[in-house]
């Protein structure tokens, strides 16, 4: 019975000071909304980025051990003079034999050259691929794959930026350079959009057959890189170790880049940013804690005589302490519940605006931030009310009764 009376006294105090209590609860609402919204945004962003990168996470890129990353054939003519600049046929055979059981292995030529489209000149990335690799790796949206030396296929971004359609003409090579080999080709196909990728950035590139590429730049069998499309992403470490053990036994002939590690790095960075943003949002809860502390201290000051009367009729220190703790808990619960409801509404809008999709909004990883922020809000309320409650419980009854 006493416990019920104490709870009723707590509710009565909140009701008598409704406006002041409401403002304190609003602080909790703002804090809960801020933390949960930022948490949900970060979770949705992480899941969105992870799914987008997972499509390219099953790729191993093998490059020359000399650290090469660009084209193996510089200047637009002739092959490279150093084996450190490319992967030769023997090395490719070793890679294919070693990693072939883990997925599809294919070599790639790459060059950057001047291209002329109508009257406009610009630099463009040009890839050379074997015919059989084109058929298995590339996805054509319009047209067909190149079959002759005078035909190429282009990425969708490259086609859009240069107003290219099936049948458009492209001049490859710098016409002002007397030593450059000039090749005029016709677009026979436009690829389907692929997005960001480590192995083949085809969206903004020109792709031609191996015969056409080596006829233009030389270096037959001297590959810029070798790509391994893994059947199972869990084989990434095993395949990487196998390639390195096979080719780097005496010296570093090749360097293997694992795209899954890049994905882990990116998602880790996004998670760190989310934590930082949530920490900033948590400052609003510190402000709310100050407000709760102020409300509780004012309540103790205004109710000194009431506390003296309660103590004089036999109310124990623990019950007075509990009465003020109840007030803090009620304010925390009200603020947390309202904040949770608003978090679902505002969080959905924040995720839609910042991430661009709400596909992952109603997932455990996203919604878990609502109860977490509610718990933090309630705990902060209780902690803020501990000292005022302790002070009220330890007031001297005689001195309290003598207060005006």
HUBEL-V751913 format. One record per residue. RES is the residue in one small letter. SS is DSSP state (H for helix, E for strand, L for the rest). PHI is phi in whole degrees, -180 to 180 (none if undefined). OMEGA is omega in degrees with one decimal (none if undefined). Layout:
# HUBEL-V751913
<<RES:SS:PHI:OMEGA> <RES:SS:PHI:OMEGA>>
This chain:
# HUBEL-V751913
<<x:L:none:-179.6> <x:H:-60:-178.6> <x:H:-63:178.2> <x:H:-65:178.8> <x:H:-63:180.0> <x:H:-64:178.2> <x:H:-65:178.6> <x:H:-65:177.3> <x:H:-64:178.2> <x:H:-65:179.5> <x:H:-65:179.6> <x:H:-62:-179.9> <x:H:-64:178.9> <x:H:-65:-178.6> <x:H:-68:-179.7> <x:H:-67:178.5> <x:L:-115:-170.2> <x:H:-60:-175.5> <x:H:-63:179.9> <x:H:-64:178.3> <x:H:-67:179.5> <x:H:-63:179.6> <x:H:-63:177.7> <x:H:-66:179.3> <x:H:-65:179.1> <x:H:-61:176.5> <x:H:-59:177.6> <x:H:-67:178.6> <x:H:-56:-178.7> <x:H:-62:-179.7> <x:H:-64:179.5> <x:H:-63:179.5> <x:H:-63:-177.9> <x:H:-63:-177.4> <x:H:-67:-177.3> <x:H:-67:-179.8> <x:H:-65:178.7> <x:H:-67:177.8> <x:H:-65:179.0> <x:H:-65:177.4> <x:H:-61:179.8> <x:H:-64:179.7> <x:H:-64:179.0> <x:H:-66:178.2> <x:H:-66:179.7> <x:H:-62:-179.6> <x:H:-66:178.6> <x:H:-66:179.3> <x:H:-65:-179.5> <x:H:-62:180.0> <x:H:-67:-180.0> <x:H:-66:-178.5> <x:H:-80:-176.9> <x:H:-64:178.8> <x:L:-67:179.9> <x:L:-111:-175.3> <x:L:-79:-179.0> <x:L:-96:-176.3> <x:E:-115:168.7> <x:E:-110:178.8> <x:E:-113:-179.5> <x:E:-104:-178.5> <x:E:-122:179.1> <x:E:-54:-175.3> <x:L:-66:177.3> <x:L:-71:178.1> <x:L:93:-177.4> <x:L:-59:177.3> <x:L:-143:179.3> <x:L:-96:-179.6> <x:L:-68:-178.9> <x:L:-85:-174.5> <x:L:-132:-172.4> <x:L:-97:172.0> <x:L:88:174.9> <x:L:86:178.4> <x:L:-157:176.2> <x:L:74:177.5> <x:L:-85:178.7> <x:L:-72:-178.7> <x:L:-89:-177.1> <x:L:-116:179.8> <x:H:-69:177.1> <x:H:-72:-176.2> <x:H:-91:-176.5> <x:L:-154:173.7> <x:E:-103:-176.0> <x:L:-86:-174.3> <x:H:-64:-179.6> <x:H:-65:178.1> <x:H:-65:178.0> <x:H:-61:179.1> <x:H:-61:177.6> <x:H:-64:179.5> <x:H:-64:-178.3> <x:H:-64:-179.8> <x:H:-68:-177.0> <x:H:-78:-173.2> <x:H:-101:-176.9> <x:H:-60:-179.7> <x:H:-74:-179.9> <x:H:-98:-179.2> <x:E:168:-177.4> <x:E:-89:-179.0> <x:E:-112:177.8> <x:E:-146:179.0> <x:E:-89:-177.1> <x:E:-143:170.6> <x:E:-97:178.4> <x:E:-146:177.9> <x:E:-150:172.5> <x:E:-114:-174.6> <x:E:-146:177.2> <x:E:-80:175.5> <x:E:-125:-179.9> <x:E:-121:178.4> <x:E:-121:-169.5> <x:L:56:-179.1> <x:L:-106:-176.0> <x:E:-97:176.8> <x:E:-113:178.8> <x:E:-161:175.2> <x:E:-89:-179.4> <x:E:-145:174.4> <x:E:-83:-178.9> <x:E:-125:178.6> <x:E:-110:171.2> <x:E:-120:-177.4> <x:E:-136:173.9> <x:L:-70:-177.0> <x:H:-58:-177.6> <x:H:-67:178.2> <x:H:-74:176.6> <x:H:-58:-176.0> <x:H:-68:-177.3> <x:H:-98:-174.2> <x:H:-97:-173.0> <x:L:-88:176.5> <x:L:-118:-176.3> <x:E:-89:176.5> <x:E:-90:178.4> <x:E:-134:177.1> <x:E:87:-176.7> <x:L:-136:174.9> <x:L:-76:179.5> <x:L:-67:-179.3> <x:L:-118:-176.3> <x:L:-122:-179.7> <x:L:-70:-178.5> <x:L:-100:-177.5> <x:E:-128:177.8> <x:E:-141:173.0> <x:E:-123:-175.4> <x:E:-124:177.2> <x:L:-77:-177.3> <x:H:-64:178.9> <x:H:-67:178.2> <x:H:-62:179.7> <x:H:-65:-178.8> <x:H:-68:-178.3> <x:H:-67:-176.1> <x:L:-114:178.0> <x:L:53:-179.2> <x:L:-97:175.1> <x:L:-133:176.8> <x:L:-60:-178.9> <x:L:102:179.5> <x:L:-65:-178.5> <x:E:-103:177.8> <x:E:-133:174.5> <x:E:-104:-179.1> <x:E:-104:-179.1> <x:L:115:-178.7> <x:L:-85:-177.8> <x:L:-69:178.1> <x:L:-83:178.8> <x:L:-95:-175.9> <x:L:-66:-177.5> <x:L:-90:-177.1> <x:L:-74:174.6> <x:L:-89:-177.9> <x:L:-102:179.9> <x:E:-130:176.7> <x:E:-100:-175.9> <x:E:-128:179.1> <x:E:-120:178.1> <x:E:-76:179.5> <x:E:-111:-179.8> <x:E:-162:176.0> <x:E:-124:-175.4> <x:E:-75:171.8> <x:L:-76:-178.8> <x:L:-61:-176.7> <x:L:-109:-176.4> <x:L:86:-177.8> <x:L:-64:-179.1> <x:L:-155:178.9> <x:L:-85:-171.7> <x:L:-83:-173.7> <x:L:-151:179.6> <x:L:-86:-170.0> <x:H:-81:-174.3> <x:H:-61:-176.3> <x:H:-125:-175.0> <x:E:-145:172.8> <x:E:-109:-179.6> <x:E:-123:-179.6> <x:E:-131:179.9> <x:E:-70:178.0> <x:H:-58:-178.5> <x:H:-63:179.4> <x:H:-67:-177.3> <x:H:-64:-178.3> <x:H:-70:174.8> <x:H:-69:-179.0> <x:H:-87:-173.9> <x:H:-115:-177.7> <x:L:78:175.1> <x:L:74:178.8> <x:L:-62:-178.9> <x:L:78:177.7> <x:L:-113:-169.0> <x:E:-90:176.7> <x:L:-68:179.1> <x:E:-159:174.9> <x:E:-124:-177.9> <x:E:-107:176.6> <x:E:-121:176.5> <x:E:-93:-174.1> <x:E:-73:174.1> <x:L:-73:-179.3> <x:L:-135:-177.1> <x:H:-62:179.8> <x:H:-69:179.0> <x:H:-87:-174.3> <x:H:-58:-178.2> <x:H:-66:-179.6> <x:H:-64:-179.7> <x:H:-66:178.5> <x:H:-61:180.0> <x:H:-64:-179.6> <x:H:-64:179.7> <x:H:-65:-178.3> <x:H:-66:178.9> <x:H:-67:-177.8> <x:H:-77:-172.3> <x:H:-102:-175.1> <x:L:-110:-177.5> <x:L:-68:-178.4> <x:L:-96:178.1> <x:L:-150:-178.1> <x:L:-76:178.7> <x:L:-85:-177.9> <x:E:-137:173.3> <x:E:-124:-177.6> <x:E:-105:178.2> <x:E:-106:-179.1> <x:E:-100:-175.9> <x:H:-69:179.3> <x:H:-66:177.6> <x:H:-69:176.2> <x:H:-64:178.1> <x:H:-62:178.9> <x:H:-62:179.9> <x:H:-65:-178.9> <x:H:-66:-179.3> <x:H:-64:177.0> <x:H:-65:178.6> <x:H:-65:178.8> <x:H:-62:179.4> <x:H:-64:178.3> <x:H:-64:178.2> <x:H:-62:179.2> <x:H:-62:179.0> <x:H:-61:179.7> <x:H:-64:179.5> <x:H:-64:178.2> <x:H:-65:177.6> <x:H:-64:176.9> <x:H:-65:178.3> <x:H:-63:-179.7> <x:H:-66:177.8> <x:H:-60:178.8> <x:H:-63:176.9> <x:H:-72:175.0> <x:H:-66:175.8> <x:H:-63:178.7> <x:H:-64:178.6> <x:H:-62:177.1> <x:H:-62:179.9> <x:H:-65:178.5> <x:H:-62:179.2> <x:H:-59:-179.7> <x:H:-64:179.6> <x:H:-62:-178.0> <x:H:-67:178.4> <x:H:-65:177.5> <x:H:-64:179.7> <x:H:-64:178.2> <x:H:-64:-178.1> <x:H:-62:-176.4> <x:H:-75:-173.3> <x:L:-114:-179.9> <x:H:-58:-178.6> <x:H:-64:177.7> <x:H:-61:178.7> <x:H:-65:178.0> <x:H:-62:179.6> <x:H:-66:179.6> <x:H:-60:-179.5> <x:H:-68:-176.9> <x:H:-70:179.7> <x:L:-96:172.4> <x:L:106:177.8> <x:L:-68:-175.9> <x:L:-80:178.1> <x:H:-56:-178.3> <x:H:-61:-179.3> <x:H:-74:175.3> <x:H:-65:177.6> <x:H:-59:-178.3> <x:H:-66:-179.3> <x:H:-61:-179.7> <x:H:-77:175.1> <x:H:-65:177.1> <x:H:-58:180.0> <x:H:-61:179.6> <x:H:-64:-179.9> <x:H:-65:179.7> <x:H:-62:178.4> <x:H:-62:179.7> <x:H:-66:179.9> <x:H:-64:179.6> <x:H:-61:-179.9> <x:H:-65:-178.0> <x:H:-69:-179.8> <x:H:-65:178.0> <x:H:-62:178.9> <x:H:-63:179.5> <x:H:-65:179.4> <x:H:-63:179.7> <x:H:-68:179.3> <x:H:-63:179.9> <x:H:-64:-179.5> <x:H:-77:-177.7> <x:H:-71:178.4> <x:H:-62:178.5> <x:H:-62:179.7> <x:H:-68:179.7> <x:H:-64:179.7> <x:H:-63:179.6> <x:H:-62:-177.5> <x:H:-74:-173.6> <x:H:-90:-176.9> <x:L:-97:179.1> <x:L:93:178.1> <x:L:-151:177.7> <x:L:-114:-178.3> <x:L:-61:-175.7> <x:L:-108:-173.6> <x:L:-65:-176.0> <x:L:-93:175.0> <x:L:-112:-179.0> <x:H:-59:-177.6> <x:H:-61:-179.7> <x:H:-88:-173.4> <x:H:-73:-179.3> <x:H:-61:-178.7> <x:H:-71:178.7> <x:H:-69:177.8> <x:H:-64:178.8> <x:H:-63:-179.7> <x:H:-67:176.3> <x:H:-62:180.0> <x:H:-61:179.2> <x:H:-61:-179.7> <x:H:-62:-179.4> <x:H:-67:179.6> <x:H:-61:179.2> <x:H:-62:177.6> <x:H:-62:-178.0> <x:H:-63:179.8> <x:H:-61:-180.0> <x:H:-67:-177.7> <x:H:-93:-175.4> <x:H:-66:-177.0> <x:H:-65:176.7> <x:H:-57:179.6> <x:H:-66:178.2> <x:H:-63:179.2> <x:H:-63:-179.8> <x:H:-64:-177.1> <x:H:-69:-175.6> <x:L:-103:173.9> <x:L:-67:176.4> <x:L:-72:-176.2> <x:H:-57:-178.1> <x:H:-66:178.0> <x:H:-64:180.0> <x:H:-66:-179.5> <x:H:-70:-179.3> <x:H:-82:-178.2> <x:L:-71:179.1> <x:L:-77:none>>
